[in-house]
Amino acid sequence: MIHTQRLSVIVPVYNEERSVFQLLEKLSQVKLIGEVQMEIVVVNDGSKDASEEQINAFMKAYPQVELHYFPHQINQGKGAAIHTGIQKAIGDWVVVQDADLEYDPNEFNLLLDPVLKGVADVVYGSRFMGGNPHRILFFWHSIGNKMLTFLSNMFTNLNLTDMETCYKLMDRNMLASIKLKEKRFGFEPEVTAKLSRIKGIRIYEVGISYYGRTYEEGKKINMKDGFRALYCIVRYGIFR
């Protein structure tokens, strides 16, 4: 029996009623290379708006799409939603897709290519390399991202350009073997630190597009999350 390769797309959702239906539509239209199939794992992290109604409306309108829905009764944080998604996913690989339309899921193929060629176990999608479109927004956000990446690289001995990227395509079994603790925005530095310590791991990076949002448009990450990321870089970089 031939094994059908599958990519599990984890979609953490918190108060994204304005964009989640459109995002799920975009995901349903993506054609993956190498005959890879897609499963969508939506985790609603205790949204207080009409996100759940929009998700249910999509499932009713597109019953043919392989979508699995898991709601949290209370808000626990993006990292906690990703943890649930990892536990429920059944694909060969996992990638996280925020519901805010800042990243283009058509670029999954850029991340899949090194994996399917057999040269990579993990592929990061960098917002700071390549010639793809990037919305011009916040100077201090970009400085903060680059500083966090620099510090993460110091502890992990990697040379990433964008540690904080949402797009990290990973082997699911490898990811599931890692004990992850961070329930909010500390997920990115924690998973990077712990992946870097896996013997023989092959990490690649490809350039992707970035269609960032302003705070008026619904952006959620703030300075407090940046300090938490800094703490996690030190915590998981030094204390193993």
KAGI-V461498 format. One record per backbone hydrogen bond with DSSP energy under -0.5 kcal/mol. NH is the residue of the N-H (numbers start at 1). CO is the residue of the C=O. Records with the same first field share a line. If there is no record, write none. Layout:
BEGIN
NH->CO ; CO
END
This chain:
BEGIN
5->3
7->37
8->6 ; 93
9->7 ; 39
10->8 ; 95
11->9 ; 41
12->10
13->43
19->16
20->16
23->19
24->20
25->21
26->22
27->23
28->24
29->25 ; 26
30->26 ; 27
32->30
35->32
36->33
37->5
39->7
40->66
41->9 ; 39
42->40 ; 68
43->11 ; 41
44->42 ; 70
45->13 ; 43
46->44 ; 72
54->50
55->51
56->52
57->53
58->54
59->55
60->56
61->57
62->58
63->60
65->62
67->65
68->40
70->42
72->44
80->183
81->77
82->78
83->79
84->80
85->81
86->82
87->83
88->84
89->85
92->6
93->6
94->170
95->8
96->166
97->10
99->12
101->98
105->103
107->104
108->105
109->106
110->107
111->107
112->108
113->109
114->110
115->111
116->112
117->113
118->115
119->114
120->114
121->202
122->202
123->169
124->204
125->167
126->124 ; 206
129->126
135->210
137->135
139->137
142->138
143->139
144->140
145->141
146->142
147->143
148->144
149->145
150->146
151->147
152->148
153->149
154->150
155->151
156->152
157->153
165->162
168->166
169->123
170->94 ; 168
171->121
172->92
175->171
176->172
177->173
178->175
180->178
187->184
188->185
190->186
191->187
192->188
193->189
194->190
195->191
196->192
197->193 ; 194
198->195
199->197
201->198
203->201
204->122
206->124
208->126
210->133
211->102
212->210
218->215
219->214
226->222
227->223
228->224
229->225
230->226
231->227
232->228
233->229
234->230
235->231
236->232
237->233
238->234
239->234 ; 235
240->238
END
